[in-house]
Amino acid sequence: MLWIHVDDGALAGSSKSIVNFILTELNKQLQIKWDTEITGLVGLSIRQNNDGYEFNQSKLIGKLTNPLPSNITANYPLPQNCNLISNAPKGMSKDYLRRIGILLYIAQGTRLDISYAMNYLAQFLMGTDATHWEAIKHLIGYLKKTSKISLKISAHGEHNDLECYVDANWGGEGNQSTHGFLIMHGGNPILWQSKCQATVASSTAQAEYIALFFAAKECIWLYNMCQELLDTHCPQLLLDNKTAIGITMDSVSRKQTRHLICKFNLINKLIVSGKIHLDWVNTHEQLADILTKSLGQLNVKKFLAKVNMT
């Protein structure tokens, strides 16, 4: 497998002979310097341990937190009861935008625990005031306190199958719901998303049904890639809303979601064809919860432990 982004990349194979062959062919066309051990990739620090690899972005977090006073830290991503409002557009703050851009890269790289907070704060780019700045400082303070947390990928997972936790928080800024999904492979978090929905849902079940669509698309893409490398079963999507699951199974329920059918009927086709499998999960075991709402210190710690982030 060869992965390249601009002037950075990684190469892995099932045997040294295959890897050496690819290296030889690439070196005929390009001037490339290869390291035998991977220590970093696109700004992520990588360390090999006895069980796999650890990914960390503490260096980038250090650059982000450097201007802050040393006493600014936080135990969770957003302040308690954080209810920001959009102000009249004043033009985009370049400083606020720059910080959001860095936070986005950190959230997408290794720190899924800040994905919801980053997505929430990014909604207010055009009308920020002191309350928005306090919230972003709080988030940066949380990263400062937890900068050593690494995303661990174990090489000895229990299975090779994909599990996708899907959740949604109905309503929100401008009546837009937020959905989130977390895809696990062998117990390792490998892909996640927290995003405001462009389509207005009229219930929690509809919001989660919409979330299913976006999660299913990513699962199918990953599943197709995994099939070329591993012996794996169809992805399992896990929701804690039985009504949303019912919409996918019951033609009567789907009559209440006619406005969604054209775009989201893909879910039903994938289920019928056996390309995805849908199951219910207890709310307390819903790992995507942290991607749809702000959690307190205790719940954040519980989540980090469940996805092996320490």
Backbone hydrogen bonds, N-H to C=O, Kabsch-Sander energy under -0.5 kcal/mol:
donor,donor_aa,acceptor,acceptor_aa,energy
3,W,10,A,-2.8
5,H,8,D,-3.5
8,D,5,H,-2.1
10,A,3,W,-2.7
12,A,1,M,-2.5
19,V,15,S,-1.8
20,N,16,K,-2.9
21,F,17,S,-2.0
22,I,18,I,-2.1
23,L,19,V,-2.4
24,T,20,N,-2.3
25,E,21,F,-2.2
26,L,22,I,-2.5
27,N,23,L,-2.5
28,K,24,T,-0.9
29,Q,25,E,-0.6
29,Q,26,L,-1.2
30,L,26,L,-2.6
32,I,30,L,-1.0
34,W,32,I,-0.6
39,T,37,E,-0.5
41,L,44,L,-2.0
44,L,41,L,-2.6
45,S,56,N,-2.9
46,I,39,T,-2.7
47,R,54,E,-2.2
49,N,52,G,-2.3
53,Y,153,I,-2.3
54,E,47,R,-2.6
55,F,151,L,-2.5
56,N,45,S,-2.3
61,I,57,Q,-2.3
62,G,58,S,-2.3
63,K,59,K,-1.6
64,L,60,L,-1.8
65,T,61,I,-2.4
66,N,62,G,-1.1
68,L,65,T,-1.3
72,I,69,P,-1.7
73,T,71,N,-1.0
74,A,141,G,-1.0
82,C,79,P,-0.9
83,N,81,N,-1.0
87,N,127,G,-1.0
90,K,126,M,-2.4
91,G,126,M,-0.8
93,S,125,L,-0.9
94,K,92,M,-0.7
97,L,93,S,-2.7
98,R,94,K,-2.4
99,R,95,D,-1.9
100,I,96,Y,-2.2
101,G,97,L,-2.3
102,I,98,R,-1.9
103,L,99,R,-2.7
104,L,100,I,-2.5
105,Y,101,G,-1.7
106,I,102,I,-2.1
107,A,103,L,-2.8
108,Q,104,L,-2.3
109,G,105,Y,-1.5
110,T,106,I,-2.0
111,R,106,I,-2.3
112,L,110,T,-1.0
114,I,111,R,-1.7
115,S,112,L,-1.1
118,M,114,I,-2.7
119,N,115,S,-2.5
120,Y,116,Y,-2.6
121,L,117,A,-2.5
122,A,118,M,-1.8
123,Q,120,Y,-1.2
124,F,121,L,-1.4
125,L,122,A,-0.8
127,G,124,F,-0.8
133,W,129,D,-1.8
134,E,130,A,-2.2
135,A,131,T,-1.7
136,I,132,H,-2.2
137,K,133,W,-2.2
138,H,134,E,-2.0
139,L,135,A,-2.0
140,I,136,I,-2.3
141,G,137,K,-2.5
142,Y,138,H,-1.9
143,L,139,L,-2.1
144,K,140,I,-2.3
145,K,141,G,-1.9
146,T,142,Y,-1.7
147,S,144,K,-0.8
149,I,146,T,-2.0
151,L,55,F,-2.8
152,K,150,S,-0.7
152,K,308,N,-0.9
153,I,53,Y,-2.9
154,S,152,K,-0.6
155,A,51,D,-4.1
163,E,184,M,-2.6
164,C,236,Q,-3.2
165,Y,163,E,-0.5
165,Y,182,L,-2.8
166,V,238,L,-2.8
167,D,180,G,-2.6
169,N,178,T,-3.1
170,W,168,A,-0.6
175,N,172,G,-2.2
176,Q,173,E,-1.2
177,S,175,N,-0.5
178,T,169,N,-2.0
179,H,195,K,-2.8
180,G,167,D,-2.6
181,F,193,Q,-1.8
182,L,165,Y,-2.2
183,I,191,L,-3.4
184,M,163,E,-3.8
184,M,182,L,-0.5
185,H,188,N,-2.8
186,G,161,D,-1.3
188,N,185,H,-1.3
190,I,183,I,-2.6
191,L,183,I,-1.3
193,Q,181,F,-2.0
195,K,179,H,-2.6
197,Q,177,S,-3.3
201,A,199,T,-0.5
207,A,203,S,-2.0
208,E,204,T,-2.2
209,Y,205,A,-2.0
210,I,206,Q,-2.3
211,A,207,A,-2.0
212,L,208,E,-1.9
213,F,209,Y,-1.2
214,F,210,I,-1.4
215,A,211,A,-2.4
216,A,212,L,-3.0
217,K,213,F,-1.8
218,E,214,F,-1.5
219,C,215,A,-2.4
220,I,216,A,-2.5
221,W,217,K,-1.8
222,L,218,E,-2.4
223,Y,219,C,-3.0
224,N,220,I,-2.4
225,M,221,W,-1.5
226,C,222,L,-3.0
227,Q,223,Y,-2.3
228,E,224,N,-0.7
228,E,225,M,-0.8
229,L,225,M,-0.5
229,L,226,C,-1.3
230,L,226,C,-3.8
232,T,230,L,-0.9
236,Q,162,L,-2.3
237,L,235,P,-0.6
237,L,277,H,-3.3
238,L,164,C,-3.4
239,L,237,L,-0.5
239,L,279,D,-2.3
242,K,240,D,-0.6
245,I,241,N,-1.6
246,G,242,K,-2.2
247,I,243,T,-1.7
248,T,244,A,-1.0
249,M,245,I,-0.8
249,M,246,G,-0.6
250,D,246,G,-2.6
251,S,249,M,-0.5
254,R,250,D,-1.7
255,K,251,S,-0.7
255,K,252,V,-0.9
256,Q,253,S,-1.5
257,T,254,R,-1.4
258,R,255,K,-0.8
260,L,257,T,-1.9
261,I,257,T,-0.9
261,I,258,R,-0.7
262,C,258,R,-0.6
264,F,260,L,-2.9
265,N,261,I,-1.7
267,I,264,F,-1.4
269,K,265,N,-1.7
270,L,266,L,-2.3
271,I,267,I,-2.1
272,V,268,N,-2.5
273,S,269,K,-2.1
274,G,271,I,-1.1
275,K,270,L,-2.1
276,I,270,L,-1.2
277,H,235,P,-2.5
279,D,237,L,-2.7
281,V,239,L,-2.9
285,E,282,N,-2.0
286,Q,283,T,-1.4
287,L,285,E,-1.1
289,D,286,Q,-1.5
290,I,287,L,-0.7
291,L,288,A,-1.6
292,T,289,D,-1.5
293,K,289,D,-0.9
300,V,296,G,-2.2
301,K,297,Q,-2.2
302,K,298,L,-2.0
303,F,299,N,-2.2
304,L,300,V,-2.5
305,A,301,K,-1.9
306,K,302,K,-1.8
307,V,303,F,-1.6
308,N,305,A,-1.0
309,M,304,L,-3.1
310,T,150,S,-0.9
310,T,308,N,-0.6
